[in-house]
Amino acid sequence: MIAVTLHDGDHFEAVVVGGGQAGLSVSHELVASGVHHVVIERDTVAHEWRDGRWDAFTLVTPNWHCRLPGYPYDGSDPDGFMTRDETYAWVRRYADTFDAPVTEGIAVERVERRAGGGFTVRTSAGTVTADTVTSATGGYHRPVVPTWADELPARVHQVHSHEYRNARSLPDGAVLVVGTGQSGTQIAEDLLLEGREVHLALGRAPRVARSYRGRDCMTWLAEMGVYDVPVATRGLAKRESTNHYVTGRGGGRDVDLRAFALQGMHLHGRATGIADGGVTFGDGLAADLDHADSVAESIKDDIDRYIDRVGLDVPQEPRYVPVWRPDDTAPGAPPALPLDAIGTVVWAIGFRADWSWLGDLGVLDAESMPVHDRGVTEVPGFQFIGLPWMHTWGSGRFHAVARDAEHVAGVVTATVRPAVPAPTR
């Protein structure tokens, strides 16, 4: 990595905003093409992998799935799952495998179109110009909490999943985790393993088995070509759906909320608000558990059909049988959880995108969301990369980014070097 000092008035053929795996991947391709560019990172390279994850975090995709342009995983545990610190180190090392021109600690505050073409990029270190700009900031910007979070008493500690580190960092008392995506379920397990009393408010997130019939399910899906299917063939709603929950902790295993209930975790339906001194819940707990299981079993159905179709000789495996069911025979609404029984609430209900720095550039729709075709917008020279499910389903953040970086960098190169043909979409 080459540390770049930004000066007011500098001009670049390309500015890449964001120094995570997406921005570095584009930079790798631009370096290879000889495009004069800079990666502008608000914090430090790859910092989110270190600063935005809890202590026991692991990837949920096997290590062999992890690759970036020119940088496949080459460690000693391809079927294992990198920890938080290992993931951070792996991405950070990537920047040093080529001469990535990066400036750190600089925030991009505004991007505007120039009358004669190209862009003005206003930053906390001054204003620069560029022929092209690529946003590599991802789509998870502002942590989401419900409006009724303000109604919780001050004595109840609140923390977003982005800020959670470990059980010891929380005050005494029971913990309510709201949300059952990948972060919520894994944090709830982390708290349970640490001996905390845990309440978990479910949503409609699906789950997937860690392994089936002798292989990791994600390895099966990769072999089946599922991760090569463009998201456009499945529609926007599917593209923006919640990830399946599973864990790489302890070498990788299922996340079975029913089993957690047998171990003492209190499961609830969707958290709906506060009334009469307690957190209230919807009555969909049984349905949400059944839905998550049905998705996991449908994936196994797909794997079975693939095995039969290609004639693989692999062992049979019994199907999952629910180990616990909620008592939904009691009349009326589910009982509320008294506020005086809660010490902490962990919000794990996701993030909201913030594209305000793009102003009236013309790359956002009426709901202020990016409009693009595989990252390429209708504004010549402006691209996105690193958005969730941007082109193909990918088996993880690295795998998906690697597929898009060459394409986006090719468009950038063709823009600043018109003699170079742009890649087809």
N, C-alpha and C positions, 0 to 999 in steps of 0.2 A: 504494500500500500504506500502511496506517495501522499504525504500531507500537503494539502494545497491551502495557501492563504488567499482568501478572497479580497479583492480590492474593488472599491467603487469604480464603476465604468468598465470593468472587465467584460470581454465578449468571448463566448464559447459557441462552438457549433452545436453542442448539446448540453443541456442541464438535466441531471437526474435528481429528483427530489426524494430522498429517503435512502439510508444506508443499511437497510436490512438485506436479506437474501435476494429480494427482488431487484433492488437497485444495484447490488453488486453483480448480479447475473447479467443485467443489461450492460454494465460497465465492462465486464469481461469481454463481451462481444464487440463493444465499441473500441476497446483497446486493440483487439485483433484487427479491426477494420481501419485503424488509424484515425478515428474521429476525435477531434479535440473536444474534450468534455470534462465536466466535474460532477461529482456526486456530493450533494449538499445534505448533511445529516444534522438534525436539530440537537441530538444528544451525542451518543458515540455509536460507532458501528456495531450492529447486532445487539444493542443494549437490551431490547425488549425480551430476548431469550433469557437474560440474566435478571432484569429488573421487574419483569411482568409475570413471573411464574413463582409458584410456591416451592418450598425447599425440596419436597419429595416428587416434584414433577418429573415425568418421563414422556418421551414421545409415545404416541399410540400406534405409529407405523413402524414396522421392522426397519432396522438400520439399512438393510440393503436397498430399501426404497429411496433412501436419501441420496440425492445427487443434484448437483448444480452444474451449469455448463463448464466442462473441463475439470470437474471435481466430484468424482463419485466417492461414496463412502469406501474407505479402504482399511477400516479398523479390524479388530480380531473377533468381533461378535456380530456378524451380518444379520443373524436372526434375533438379536437382542434389541433393546430399546434404550437409546441414549438418554441420560439424565439431563436435568436442566443445565448444569455446568458443562457437561460434555457437549451438549448441543450448542451452547454459546461459544465454546472454544472452537468447535468445528466450523461454525459460520465465520467466526472472527479470523480463523486461519485462512479462510478462502480469500479474503482481501489481500493477504500477503503472498498468494500464489501467482499473482500478476500485479502489474503496476496500476492498481486502482487509484485514480486521482480523487481523493476525498477531503472535504473540509468538514470538520466536526464542530459541534456547539453553535451552529448557525441555523436560525429558523427562517424558512421561506414564508413571508407574510402575504404576498400577493403576486399573482402572475397576470399580466395584461398583454394584449396583442399590440404589436407595433404597426403603425400605419403602412410602413413599407415592407412588411412581412417580418416574421419572427416574433419574439416575445421580450417583454421587459420583466425581469424577475427581481422583485423588491425583497430584500432580506434584512435580518437584524444587523448585518455587517455592511450594508450598502446595497446599491442597485447595480445589477449586471444585466447584460442582454444575451440572447441565445437565438439561434436559428430554430432549434427544437427544444421542447420540454417534455420530459416523461415523469409522470407521477408514479412513484414506487412506495407510497405511504400505506398501502394496504387499505382495508375497509373497516378496520376496528379502531375508532378514534376516541370516542367518549363513552365511558362506562354508563350503563343504563341502570337506574333505580326507579321504582314506581313512584307516582306522585304521593301516595299515602305514606311513603317512608318518613316524611316530615312529621307524621302524627305519632311516631314512636317516641317514648319518653327519652330524655337526655341520658338517663342512666343505662339505656340499652346501647351497647357499642355497635356501630355499623361499619362494615368493611366490604368493599367490592372484591370479587374473585381476583381481579387484577392486583389487588393490594395484599391479599392473604399470603402469609409465609408459612406459618406452622401453628399448631394448637397452643404452644407455649406463649405465643405473642398475644393471645386473646385473654380478656379478663375471665375470672371464674364464672361458672354458671353454664347452663345449657346453651347450645348453639343451634339456631335455626338457619339452615341453608335453603335458599330459595332458588330453584332452578335445577333441572336434571340434564343439562347438556354435558359435554365432556368435562368441563371444569367443575360444575356443581357436584356431579357424582363422585369424582375423584377427591375433591376436597372433603365431601361428607365421609368418604372412606378413611381419609387421612385422619380426620377428627375422631372417628370411631376407633381406629387402631391406637390412638393416643389416649383412649379411655374417657373421652368426653361424652357427655350425654348429647345426642344429636337428634334434631328434628329435621326432616327433609320434605320440602314442599315440591311435589312433582309438576312437570309439564308434559308436553306431548313428544318429547325427544325419543327417538328410536334407539335400540341397542343392537349390537352385533356380537356374536360369540368370538372369543379370541382365536380359537382354533376349531377345526372340524375335520374329521376323517384324516388325521395325520398331518395337517398343514395349518398354518396361520390363515385365517379367513381372508385377510387382505392379500396374501400371496396367491390364494385361489383366484380371487377377483382380478388380480393383475394378469394371471395366466389366461383367464377367460376373456380378457380384453375390455372389461368393464371400464377401466380407467382411460381407455382410448376413445370413449364415446363423447362427442361434443355436447356441451350443455345445451346448445341451441336446439337439439333434437328432443329435449325433455322439458323445455319451457322455463320461464323465469321463476315461477313459484318453486319448482323443484330445485333449481339452482340455488335458491336462497334458503333452502330448508336446513334444519338443525342437523349437525353431524351426529352420527351414531356414537353412543358412549361405550367405551371399553377402556382398558388400561394396559400400559406396558410395565407397570410396577411389579417387582418381584419376578422379573423374567417374562411378564405378560400373563394376564388372566382375565376372565369375564368380570364385568361389573353387574352383579345380580342384586337388585334392590330388595328382592324378596328374601334373599339370604341375609342381607343386612338387617332386615326386620327381625329375623330369628336371633340375630346377635345383639339385639337391643335397640336398634335405630327405630325412631318413631317416624312412620311414613304418613304423609298427608296429601290431599289433593292440591290443586293449584291455590296459592295464596291470593286472596281476593281483597284484603283490606283489614281495617281495624274497627272493631265494634265492641262495646260493653267491656272494655279493658282487656281485649284479647285479639290475637291475629285470627282471622277467619279464613276458611278454606272451602273450595268447591267440592262437589260430591263425585268427582271423576277419578278418584284414586284407582279403583279396580279397573276401570276402562283404560286408564293410562298405562298401568302395568301390563295389561293384556295386549295393548297396542305395541308396546316396546318388544314384548316377547314375540308377537306375530311377525314383526319385521325381521328379527333375528332368525326365526324359523323359515321365513320366506327366502332369506339369503342361503340358508342350507338347502332349500328346495332347488334353487338355481345351481348350487354346487353339485347336488346329486344328478341333476339332468346333464350337466357338463361331463361328469365322470362317466355316466352311461353312454353319452354320445361319442366320446373319444375312446371308450373302452379301457379306462385305467383300472389297474389292479391295486386298489387301496382298501384298507380295512373299513368295515361298517362301524357305525357309531350310534348308540341309542340317542333318541331325541330328548330335548329338555322337558322335564316335568316340573311345573311350578311347586316350589317348596313351601310357599306361604301365600295365603290369601287374606285380604282385609275383611273384617267383619262389617258387611254393608247391610246387615239386617235391621239395624237400629233405625227407628223412624226419625224423620226430620233432618235438618242440616247437620253436617259433621261438627263435633264440638270444637270450639275455639281454643287456641293455645293461650293461656293467660300471660299477659305481658310480664307479670312478676316472676314467671318461671323461665324467662329468657335473659341470658347475659349478653349475647351477641347475635346479630343477624349478618349472615354472609350473603350478599346479593350476587347471584350467578346467572343473571338473565341477559347477558350479552352486552353489546356495544352499539353505539349509534355512529354512523359515519358523519364526518364534518368536512365539507368541501368548501367552506366559506372563503378560503384563500384563493379559490379559483374565480370568485366574483362573478362578473358577467362575461366570462370568457366564451361561453357558448357551447360548453361540453357537458352541461348538466340538463336533466329534464325538469319538468314542472315540480317534481318532488325532490329536486336538488340531488339527484343520483346520476352517476356517470352514464353517458350514452356512448357506446363504442361497439365496434365489431372486432373481436379479438384484440382489444386494447387500442385500436386505431379509431380516432374520433373524426368528426366531420370538419374539425378545425385543422387545416394542414400544419403538420409539425407537432401536434400535441397528442401524446399517447398515455395510456394507463398500463400498469403491470402490477401484479400481486393482488388483484382483487379476488375474493373468494370465488372459486369455480369460474375463472375468467373464460376459459375455452374448453378444456377437457375436464373430466371429473378428477383426474389426478388421484394418487393414493396418499397425498399429504402435501403440505405447503411447499416443500422442496421439489417434489416430483412435478407438481403442476407449474411452478415457476420455470423450471428448466425447459418445459415444453414451449413456453411463451416468450422467453428471453430472446431466442434467436430471431423469432418473427418480428418482435417489436424493434430490436436493434437493427434488423434489416430494413425496416421502414424508416428508421432514423437515418441510417446511412444513405439510403436512396434519396432522402429529402435533402441532405447537405451535399451529396455527391450525385447529382442527377444522372450521370453516366452509368451509375450502378442500378440495375433493375431491382425494383421492390419485390419482396417475396409475395407470393399469392396468398390470399386469405383462406 
